[in-house]
C-alpha cells in the first residue's frame, strides 16, 4: 500500500456508533478521511449491527450471533495495515464496547465528546462513571470535543468540532429573522425564547430540529412555545444534507442553550460551526464554549440583550464578528485525528 498522498494508506479507521451512518455526527469526519485516501468504515451497534463502507453496499449482522459474526468479519477484512478503532458509542453499550476491545486488535480511541454523566444521580451516576472509567482505561487514545471536557479527562486530546457548510454572501434583509437549529430537549432555554418572542413580536424565530426527548415537561414547553407565540415558527426536522439550503435566507443564527445546566457545561455545539462556516452572525447564550469562541460569537445574557444584539448587527456592520474565521472544515479535523494516531505509533 502507498501513502495517503497517492490515494491509499496503510491506516484503516473503524468508527463504532449507536447511530446509523446517515445520521451520525461523525459521518463528515469519515468522509474527509476517505477523501484523503484512508480506508474508513462505520459500524452501527444495535439490534441490527450494520457495517457501512461509503460508496459500497452496507452489510447487516442481526442479533447477538450477528454481533460475533461482525467481529469475525472485521478481523478477516482488516489484517493489512494499522487499524484504528474509534468508539463513539459513549457509555450507552458498555458491555459490547468492552467486548469489541477484547476481540479486536488495533489502536483503540475512545471518542468521549462531552461529560457523558450529564445530570445523572445516585446509582445510575456511579454505574455510568464506572463504565466510562473502564472504557477510557482500555483506550490508549482519548479524544474530547470541547476543551472544557479536558478538566474531566486531562490525558485526552482535544479534537475541535467542524462543519460542512459553504460560505454564502447574503443580502442585508437576511438579518431580519433568527434561525435556530436544535435537538429540542432540556438544553433548550424555553423561557428565554418565550421572552424574546414577547418583547419583540416583529422578530421571527424559525426553529428547525427534532424533539429529542420523551420528557413530558419538555414536550409541553415546546408545544406551548409553538402554539402561543406566532412569531416562533417550527419548520420541522432536517437532515445534514439540507443545512446549506436552510441557512441561505438567514444571516443570524440563534443558539438559546440553558446556562444553568450540567447538560451544556461541556458541549461544543456543531451549530456554531455550521452558522460560522456559512458566513452568518451567531447569537448565543452564555455557555462555556461560547465564551471560548467570543471572538466570533455574540453572547447574550438576557432576552433584552438578544434583541439589542439583533438591532446592532442590523445597524452597525462594524460590530459584526464573522468577517474572517479560522478553518472549521472537516478536512482539517481529519488531519488532526491522523496526527494524534501517529503520535501513538499509528502507521503513516
N, C-alpha and C positions, 0 to 999 in steps of 0.2 A: 504493500500500500504506500501511496505517496503522501506528501504533506498536504495540509489544508489549502495551501496556496495553489495547488494544482487541481483541487476539486475533490480529493479524497483524503482521509486521515485514518490513523490507527486508533483514534479515540472514539468510543461509542457511548452515547448518552441514553440511559433508560429512565424516563420520568414515571414514577408511580403516583397515582392520584385517585381520589374518590369521585372525580368528575369525569364526564365524557370529554373527549378531546375537543369537540367543537365549542364547548362552554368553559374550558379550562383556562384560568388566568395565566398559566404558563405556556399556552399554545404559541403566542408570538415569539417567546424565547426559543422554543423548539424549532419553529420555522426559521428563525435567524441563524441558529446553529446549522441547520440543513443548508441554508443559503451559503454558508461559509465552507461547505464541503464535509461537514461532520455527519455521521450517522446519528439519528436521534429517533427514539421510539417513545410512544406514550402508552402506558398501561393503566387502564381504569380498573380499580379493585372494587368489587361489589358482588352481588349475586351472579351477575354476568361479568366475568373478567375479560376485558376487551383490549387486545394489543393492536395499536394503530401505528403503522408506518406511513406518514403522509405521502400521498400520491399512489399508495398501494391499498389493496383491499384489507380491511380490518379482520382480525381473527378473534373469534369468541371462544371462551372457555367457561362452561357453566358449572356452578356449584363448587363444593369442596373438592371433588375429584378434578374438576376443571382447573382449580387453583394449582394443584400439583402438576397437572399437565402443562399449565402455563410456565411453571418453574423449569420443567424439563425442556420446554420449547426455548426459553431464554438461554438455558445452559448450552443447548445444542447450537444455537444460532449466534452466540456472542463469544466464541472461542478465540477470535482473531482480534488482537489489539487490546488496549486498556479500556475496560468497561467502567463507566461511571454511573452508579445508580443514584438517582436523585429522588428522595422520598418527600413528596409534597402532600402526603395524606394527613399531616398534623398528627394528632394523637387519637384520631377517630376510629382507626382499625389497628390498634397497637399489637394485637396478637399476630395478625397477618404480616404487619410490618417487621416484627421481630423474626418471624418465620422466614421471610424473604432474606433478611440479613444473614441468617444461619445457613440458608441454602445456596445463595448466590455469591460467588467470589468476584470481587471487584472493589472499587473505591466507592465507599458509601458517603453520600452527602444528605444531611437532614435539612430540608428547606422549612425552617421554623416559621418564618414570615412575621408573626407577631407574638402576643403574650401566650396564647393557647389556653391559659387558665381562665381568661375572661373574668366573669364575676361569679364563678362557681364558689360554693361554700361547703364546709363540713367534709363528709367522707368523699363526696364527688370531687372536691378540690384536691384532697390528698391522693386519691386514686389517679387523677389526671397528672398530678405532679410526679408521681412515681413512674407513670408511663412515659412522660416526657424525659425524665432522667435516664431511663433505660434506653430510649431511642437515641438520645444525644450521646450516651456512653458508648454505644455501638456504632457511632458515626464519626469517622475521623475528621470529616468536614461538616461544619455547621454554618448555614447562611441565614441572615435575617433581612427583612425587607425595610425595616426602619432602624435608624441609628439609636432611637430610644430603646429598642429591644436589646441592644448591646449591654445595657445595665443589668439585664436578666441573664444574658448568655455572653459573658465577657470574652470567651475564647472563639466566638463566632466571627464570621466575615460579614460585612455589610454589602449586599448586592442591591444597588439602588433600583427603584422602580423605573418604568419606561412606558412609552405609548406608541401606538402605530399611526396616530392621526397625522394628516398632512396639513401644513400651514396654508391658510386661506386669507386673502385680503378682503376685508369686509367694509361695507358702507357704514356711515355713522348711524343709520337707522337700526343697525343690528344691536345697538346699545339700549334700545327701548325696553327690552324684556330681559328676564333672567331665565336661564335653563339649569335644570338640576338633574344629573344622572345619579341614580341611587339604588342600592339594595335597601328597601324600606323596612327598617327594623328598629330596635331600641337605640341605635346610634343616631337616628334621625331626630332633630330637635323640633318637634311639632309645635311647641309653644312659641318658639322664635318665628317660625314661618307664619303661624297664625297672626302674630303681632305685626309682622311686616305687611301681610296682606290687609290687615285692618287699617294700619296707619297710611298705607299707600295704595288705595283701591285702584288707581290707574296703572299700577305696576303689575304686569302679568308674570306669574311664576309657572313655568312649564316643567312638569315632572315626568321624567322617563325612568322606569325601573320596575322591579318586581317586588311584590310584597313578600319579603323573605322570612316570614315568621308566622307561626300559628298562635302567637300570643294574642289573646282577646283584647287586651288593653291597647296594644299597638295597632291592631286591626281597627279598633273603634276610633282611635285618634285619626288614622288615615282616612277612614270613611267620612268622619266629621269634617276633616280638612277639605276633602274634595266636594262634599255636599254643601257646605256652609259658606265657602269663600269663592265667589265667582271668578276672581282673578287668579285662583290657583287651578291650573288645568292639568289633569292627569292624561298623559299621552300613551300610556301602556308600556309593556315590556319592550326591550330592544336587544338585538344581538350585536356582538362586537363589530361585525361587518357593516352595520348600519350607522355607526357613530359618526363617521365623517359627514354623511348626508344629514343626519340630525342636527349637527352643530353649525352647519353653514348659515342659517338665518340669525344666529345669535352671536353677540360679541362679549357677553358676560356670563361666566359660569358661576353658579352659586352652590356652595357645599355647607349646608347647615348641620354640622355634626354636633351632637351633645358634648358639652365641655366638662361635665362633672361625672364622667362615666369611665369605668375601667375598660369599657369596650372601645374607647377611642384614644386611650393614652399611648398605645404602642402601634397604631396603624400608620400606614404610609399610602394614602388613597391614590389609586390609579386615576381618579377623576382630575386631580391636579395636573397630571401629565398629559391626559387627553386634551384638556382645555388649553394648556400652555402650548403644546405642540401645534394645536390648531390655530394659534395666534390670538387667543381670547384673553381678556382680563379675568381674574379669579377673585371672588369674594368668599372668604372662609370664616367660620367661627374660630375661636382661639384654642386650637388643639396643638400639641407639641410639634407635630410635623409642619403645620402651617407656620409656626414661629421659625422653624429651621429654614423655611423657604420664603421668609418675609421679603426677601429681595425681589421676588416675583409675584407674591400673593398679597392681596389686601386683606387685613384681618379686622373683623367687626366684633365688638363685644356686646352689642345690643341690636335690637331691631332698628332703632333710630340710626345707628351707625351704618347699618346696611343701606338704608335709604339715602343717607348722606353720601356714602361712597358711590352709589349709583349716579347720583347727581354730579359729583365731582368728575367721575370718569367720563360722563357725557360732555361736561362743560370745559374741562381742563385737560387737553391731550398730554400736557407735560406731566401730569400725575399718573399717567398710565405706566404700568410696570412691565408689560410684555413687549419690550422693544427688541431685546437681544437676549436669547436664552441659551443655556448650555445644550449639549446633545442629549436629548432624552429618548433616543431611538433604541430599539431592541438590539440592533447590530452591536452597539457599544456594550450592552449588557452581556451579550454572548461572548464578546472578547473578555469581559471582566470575569465571567464564570470560568472560561478556559484558563485564564491566568491563575485563578485560585486552585484549580485542579492540578495544574502543572507544578505549583508550589508544594503540592503533596505527592509528587512523583508520578503524576499522570503523564502519558505519552505526549510527545509533540505532535 
